[in-house]
Amino acid sequence: MRNFKVLITTAAAVLGFSAAAYADDLVFTLKNGTGSVLTNFYTSPVGVDSWEDDVFGRQVLNPGESMEITIADGRRQCKYDMKFEFEEESDLDTTTDTQDLCEMGSYTIHE
């Protein structure tokens, strides 16, 4: 019976941790307020010296469009560096910014 109680306690702890990690996902809406196609969007927690993978994957964000972004990297950090890259035909340069994503509901990239 004692082993059963230990198993139940361990299972409850694991389930609680999984729920807590999910709750820490950063979710916000990214809007392209430029006149150019946004082809790549990278994030990285402040203090990390390299960019994480492209959040878009194979998607792009056309002018005026919005997309819900979820950063589920398991970190308990709010401040992220962001890098935005535009289509080659665009006259816009790569843009970077740093924001507290825990406090944001949306972010609009402007020219």
LINLINCOR-V626496 format. One record per backbone hydrogen bond with DSSP energy under -1.0 kcal/mol. CO is the residue of the C=O (numbers start at 0). NH is the residue of the N-H. Records with the same first field share a line. If there is no record, write none. Layout:
CO=NH  NH
//
This chain:
0=4
1=5
2=6
3=7
4=8
5=9
6=10
7=11
8=12
9=13
10=14
11=15
12=16
13=17
14=18
15=19
16=20
17=21
18=22
19=23
21=24
25=70
27=68
28=106
29=66
30=108
31=63
36=86
37=60
39=84
40=54
41=82
42=51
43=80
44=47
55=58
60=37
61=64
64=31
66=29
68=27
70=25
77=100
78=45
79=98
80=43
81=96
82=41
83=94
84=38  39
86=89
94=83
96=81
98=79  100
99=102
104=28
106=30
108=32
//
